[in-house]
Amino acid sequence: MSEYPAVARRMWRQLEPVHAIVYFAPEAFEEAAALGYDTDSRWPSYFAWRTAPLGAAGPELVAATFYSFSPRMIARYVPAIWSTAAPGKVLDARMQAVDRIMTGLTRAAGMSAAQLAEAAGLARQAAENASTAARPLAAANRDLPWPDAPHLALWHAITVLREHRGDGHLAALLTYDLEPCEALVSFAAIGAVPKANFKGRGWTSQEWSAAHDRLAARGWIDPAGRPTDRAREGRDDVERMTDRLAAGPWRALGRSRAERLAQLLNPLLGAVSEAGLLPRHGTSGIGAVKVAYP
């Protein structure tokens, strides 16, 4: 069996927190507020930052590509976010936020200019070798111009790789016949993430219960409400498929260069952790790893 699915899992743990900081850092909320977004909640800026590479996408497209959010919740923000700022302005502001965030983080991490340039080059090489077939969010981000500054190019490459894995995870969920709410219920059932963490996804208690009942009918949840072996095996299968579908960029980069990138990113990952801005548990279900994932 190829070693690269395991490399993909390890690199996701390294990359995901660096990408996700844009959804939580105060600098990002400041840039969003300057555009006119309500920052009392993180969702207006979250949907703006993450959706903007797709252009002025409507709620159906966003629901399809984000998957685990209730379409009703998405409709609260999309397409209204484009009335506040056009996608091009959102992308400019996102990069300004990333510039401020990554400048602070790389300084805190003590990364030299040479280390930062090397990390950016390795990450870009992996991102440019990520197949975007049937991966709309990865493709939309890779369509954007590559920033010249190494700290910005690094974040951009990480974002392409993050969305590449995420798009592949949706394919795995569909393969194992897990509908959006069922994906969250099954993830919570096996104890990977507390149910309360999914409140922000917008599903009603009735929708959650209906998804629970459908999984019970399939033998994923027993009469006492506990996950069965079938549920654990099914979720493990989803994660293994996600790793396999995410392996391509790392196979192209090669193990030694992937290990070098991980080594270069370790201080940056530490700086993100020290910043203390990310949630303790992820909430999207992409990979069975308890790291920040909005």
Disulfide bonds with the S-S distance in Angstrom:
none
